[in-house]
Amino acid sequence: MKLKKFVFAILFIGALLSVNSTAMAQCAMCKSNIEKARENGETQVGSTLNNGILYLLVLPYAIAGAFGFIYYKKYKEKKAAQALLSQTKQ
């Protein structure tokens, strides 16, 4: 069963890596802000926009990671309590 999962994971990763597509996408609001800033002579707007994008990218993963960590700790405590209970019954 583990071999099946491993082979499936390798095939899935291989399929993802074999796809070569370039995405040239940007939201209309971001594009218009950059164009207006360049017309006004501002050159730092690109880096600040990238920082905002990174902030929006990291935040959901940080929240999910925090919940995952809390769940893991609770699961580990519950498993330890069950092991202790089973040892005391024997």
N, CA and C of each residue as an Amber inpcrd file, in Angstrom:
protein
   270
   0.8290000  -1.1950000   0.0000000   0.0000000   0.0000000   0.0000000
   0.8690000   1.2530000   0.0000000   1.9560000   1.2030000   0.7840000
   2.8520000   2.3490000   0.8320000   3.5400000   2.5500000  -0.5100000
   3.8490000   1.4360000  -1.1980000   4.4950000   1.5270000  -2.4970000
   3.5690000   2.1950000  -3.5090000   2.2740000   1.8830000  -3.4360000
   1.3010000   2.5020000  -4.3360000   1.2510000   4.0130000  -4.1290000
   1.2230000   4.4330000  -2.8780000   1.1800000   5.8630000  -2.5750000
   2.4490000   6.5540000  -3.0480000   3.5920000   5.9000000  -2.8490000
   4.8650000   6.4760000  -3.2630000   4.9220000   6.6310000  -4.7860000
   4.5110000   5.5990000  -5.5030000   4.5110000   5.6560000  -6.9700000
   3.5500000   6.7360000  -7.4480000   2.3860000   6.8210000  -6.8290000
   1.4240000   7.8470000  -7.2090000   1.9920000   9.2440000  -6.9730000
   2.6550000   9.4440000  -5.8410000   3.2450000  10.7460000  -5.5370000
   4.3240000  11.1060000  -6.5440000   5.1640000  10.1550000  -6.9050000
   6.2250000  10.4070000  -7.8890000   5.6200000  10.7460000  -9.2480000
   4.6020000  10.0050000  -9.6590000   3.9500000  10.2890000 -10.9430000
   3.2700000  11.6540000 -10.9390000   2.6590000  12.0030000  -9.8260000
   1.9770000  13.2930000  -9.7240000   2.9800000  14.4370000  -9.7940000
   4.0700000  14.3150000  -9.0590000   5.1030000  15.3600000  -9.0830000
   5.7330000  15.4450000 -10.4700000   5.9550000  14.3000000 -11.0870000
   6.5070000  14.2860000 -12.4480000   5.5840000  14.9650000 -13.4380000
   4.2830000  14.7270000 -13.3080000   3.3200000  15.3770000 -14.1940000
   3.3030000  16.8860000 -13.9800000   3.3880000  17.3070000 -12.7290000
   3.4170000  18.7460000 -12.4610000   4.6640000  19.4060000 -13.0250000
   5.7920000  18.7230000 -12.9210000   7.0460000  19.2850000 -13.4170000
   7.1350000  19.2670000 -14.9330000   6.4200000  18.3520000 -15.5720000
   6.4900000  18.2580000 -17.0290000   5.6420000  19.3150000 -17.7350000
   4.7080000  19.8990000 -17.0330000   3.8650000  20.9350000 -17.6250000
   4.6560000  22.2370000 -17.6710000   4.7690000  22.7880000 -18.8550000
   5.5320000  24.0150000 -19.0300000   4.5890000  25.0820000 -19.5890000
   4.0070000  25.8450000 -18.7200000   3.1240000  26.9150000 -19.1700000
   3.5220000  28.2070000 -18.4770000   3.4980000  29.2620000 -19.2290000
   3.8460000  30.5650000 -18.6970000   2.5740000  31.3630000 -18.5080000
   2.4130000  31.9220000 -17.3360000   1.2320000  32.7230000 -17.0390000
   1.6420000  34.1850000 -17.0030000   1.0500000  34.9700000 -17.8490000
   1.2920000  36.4050000 -17.8740000  -0.0080000  37.0690000 -17.4200000
  -0.2660000  36.9870000 -16.1480000  -1.5150000  37.5050000 -15.6200000
  -1.2390000  38.5270000 -14.5290000  -2.0960000  39.5020000 -14.4710000
  -2.0190000  40.5150000 -13.4320000  -3.4160000  41.1200000 -13.3220000
  -3.8130000  41.4300000 -12.1100000  -5.1500000  41.9770000 -11.9640000
  -5.1790000  43.3990000 -12.5350000  -6.3350000  43.8160000 -12.9380000
  -6.4690000  45.1230000 -13.5850000  -6.1220000  46.2620000 -12.6200000
  -6.4580000  46.1070000 -11.3560000  -6.1740000  47.1650000 -10.3850000
  -4.6660000  47.3250000 -10.1730000  -3.9540000  46.2140000 -10.0620000
  -2.5000000  46.2850000  -9.8780000  -1.8420000  46.9030000 -11.1060000
  -2.2910000  46.4880000 -12.2740000  -1.7080000  47.0070000 -13.5100000
  -1.9250000  48.5020000 -13.6380000  -3.1190000  48.9740000 -13.3270000
  -3.3920000  50.4080000 -13.4450000  -2.5970000  51.2100000 -12.4080000
  -2.4260000  50.6720000 -11.2110000  -1.6280000  51.3610000 -10.1990000
  -0.1700000  51.4880000 -10.6210000   0.3740000  50.4430000 -11.1940000
   1.7640000  50.4900000 -11.6360000   1.9240000  51.4630000 -12.7980000
   0.9810000  51.4540000 -13.7270000   1.0650000  52.3770000 -14.8690000
   0.9830000  53.8310000 -14.4180000   0.0870000  54.1140000 -13.4870000
  -0.0250000  55.4920000 -12.9870000   1.2310000  55.9100000 -12.2350000
   1.7910000  54.9920000 -11.4590000   2.9980000  55.3160000 -10.7070000
   4.1770000  55.5620000 -11.6440000   4.2730000  54.8030000 -12.7060000
   5.3730000  55.0080000 -13.6590000   5.2110000  56.3230000 -14.4180000
   3.9730000  56.7020000 -14.6920000   3.7350000  57.9860000 -15.3550000
   4.1730000  59.1430000 -14.4550000   4.0110000  58.9840000 -13.1370000
   4.3880000  60.0240000 -12.1850000   5.8720000  59.9820000 -11.8250000
   6.6060000  59.0160000 -12.3520000   8.0320000  58.9320000 -12.1000000
   8.4160000  58.1320000 -10.8760000   7.4820000  57.4540000 -10.2420000
   7.7930000  56.6370000  -9.0720000   8.3280000  55.2790000  -9.5320000
   9.4280000  54.8680000  -8.9380000  10.0260000  53.5820000  -9.3270000
   9.9310000  52.5320000  -8.2230000   9.5720000  52.8970000  -7.0090000
   9.5280000  51.9670000  -5.8900000   8.1990000  51.2260000  -5.7700000
   7.2320000  51.5790000  -6.5870000   5.9070000  50.9800000  -6.4270000
   5.9320000  49.4740000  -6.7130000   6.8170000  49.0190000  -7.5750000
   6.8910000  47.5920000  -7.8760000   7.3220000  46.7760000  -6.6810000
   8.3250000  47.2570000  -5.9540000   8.7910000  46.5010000  -4.7890000
   7.7580000  46.5070000  -3.6720000   7.0740000  47.6290000  -3.4780000
   6.0500000  47.6540000  -2.4310000   4.8550000  46.7860000  -2.8080000
   4.5410000  46.7400000  -4.0860000   3.4590000  45.8580000  -4.5400000
   3.8520000  44.3990000  -4.3380000   5.1010000  44.0660000  -4.6250000
   5.5730000  42.6930000  -4.3990000   5.5580000  42.3340000  -2.9200000
   5.9080000  43.2740000  -2.0540000   5.8480000  43.0140000  -0.6110000
   4.4180000  42.7480000  -0.1640000   3.4750000  43.4800000  -0.7110000
   2.0670000  43.2470000  -0.3840000   1.5920000  41.8890000  -0.8550000
   2.0480000  41.4830000  -2.0210000   1.6670000  40.1670000  -2.5510000
   2.2400000  39.0660000  -1.6660000   3.4890000  39.2160000  -1.2490000
   4.0920000  38.2180000  -0.3640000   3.3790000  38.1520000   0.9820000
   2.9580000  39.2900000   1.4890000   2.2100000  39.3260000   2.7420000
   0.9020000  38.5580000   2.5940000   0.2050000  38.7840000   1.5000000
  -1.0600000  38.0890000   1.2660000  -0.8410000  36.5950000   1.0100000
   0.3350000  36.2330000   0.5120000   0.6370000  34.8340000   0.2600000
   0.9510000  34.0900000   1.5510000   1.7020000  34.7110000   2.4390000
   2.1880000  34.0430000   3.6410000   1.1080000  33.9150000   4.7110000
   0.2530000  34.8680000   4.8390000  -0.7140000  34.8920000   5.9320000
  -1.6110000  33.6460000   6.0020000  -2.2280000  33.1950000   4.9250000
  -3.0610000  31.9830000   5.0470000  -2.2650000  30.7480000   5.4530000
  -1.0410000  30.6320000   4.9500000  -0.2230000  29.4820000   5.3200000
   0.1890000  29.5520000   6.7890000   0.4510000  30.7460000   7.2780000
   0.8060000  30.8940000   8.6870000  -0.3780000  30.5130000   9.5840000
  -1.5590000  30.9250000   9.2120000  -2.7510000  30.5850000   9.9990000
  -3.0000000  29.0700000   9.9670000  -2.9070000  28.4780000   8.7640000
  -3.1090000  27.0330000   8.6520000  -2.0290000  26.2790000   9.4250000
  -0.8090000  26.7720000   9.3880000   0.2730000  26.1370000  10.1350000
   0.0490000  26.1960000  11.6330000  -0.4550000  27.3270000  12.1120000
  -0.7330000  27.4650000  13.5460000  -1.8250000  26.4860000  13.9780000
  -2.8870000  26.3870000  13.1950000  -3.9490000  25.4380000  13.5260000
  -3.4390000  24.0020000  13.4420000  -2.6120000  23.7020000  12.4470000
  -2.0330000  22.3700000  12.3220000  -1.1510000  22.0210000  13.5050000
  -0.3530000  22.9770000  13.9670000   0.5160000  22.7580000  15.1190000
  -0.3020000  22.5000000  16.3790000  -1.3600000  23.2870000  16.5820000
  -2.2280000  23.0920000  17.7560000  -2.9000000  21.7190000  17.6960000
  -3.3920000  21.3520000  16.5090000  -4.0250000  20.0430000  16.3530000
  -3.0320000  18.9260000  16.6430000  -1.8020000  19.0610000  16.1440000
  -0.7760000  18.0500000  16.3640000  -0.4670000  17.8910000  17.8450000
  -0.3250000  19.0020000  18.5530000  -0.0280000  18.9350000  19.9840000
  -1.1660000  18.2550000  20.7460000  -2.4140000  18.6130000  20.4280000
  -3.5640000  17.9940000  21.1020000  -3.6340000  16.5030000  20.7940000
  -3.3730000  16.1370000  19.5370000  -3.4090000  14.7350000  19.1440000
  -2.3190000  13.9590000  19.8780000  -1.1490000  14.5320000  19.9820000
  -0.0340000  13.8810000  20.6640000  -0.3490000  13.6880000  22.1460000
  -0.9510000  14.6970000  22.7950000  -1.3290000  14.5730000  24.2010000
  -2.3890000  13.4940000  24.3970000  -3.3560000  13.4430000  23.4840000
  -4.4250000  12.4490000  23.5840000  -3.8560000  11.0470000  23.4080000
  -2.9540000  10.8900000  22.4740000  -2.3450000   9.5850000  22.2370000
  -1.5150000   9.1430000  23.4440000  -0.7880000  10.0840000  24.0590000
   0.0060000   9.7560000  25.2430000  -0.8980000   9.3700000  26.4110000
  -2.0190000  10.0620000  26.5800000  -2.9530000   9.7430000  27.6530000
  -3.5630000   8.3640000  27.4460000  -3.8760000   8.0070000  26.2070000
  -4.4230000   6.6900000  25.9250000  -3.3950000   5.6030000  26.1930000
  -2.1340000   5.8560000  25.8520000  -1.0810000   4.8770000  26.1000000
  -0.8860000   4.6780000  27.5880000  -0.9180000   5.7640000  28.3480000
  -0.7720000   5.6760000  29.8030000  -1.9440000   4.9170000  30.4090000
  -3.1440000   5.1760000  29.9140000  -4.3310000   4.4930000  30.4230000
  -4.2660000   2.9990000  30.1300000  -3.8050000   2.6400000  28.9360000
  -3.7220000   1.2290000  28.5930000  -2.6430000   0.5200000  29.3960000
  -1.5690000   1.2490000  29.7810000  -0.5290000   0.6490000  30.6100000
  -1.0060000   0.4160000  32.0330000  -1.8180000   1.3400000  32.5370000
  -2.2950000   1.1980000  33.9100000  -3.3410000   0.0970000  34.0240000
  -4.0480000  -0.2060000  32.9610000  -5.0630000  -1.2600000  32.9950000
  -4.4220000  -2.6390000  32.9740000  -3.2440000  -2.7400000  32.4690000
  -2.5770000  -4.0520000  32.3770000  -1.9520000  -4.4030000  33.6360000
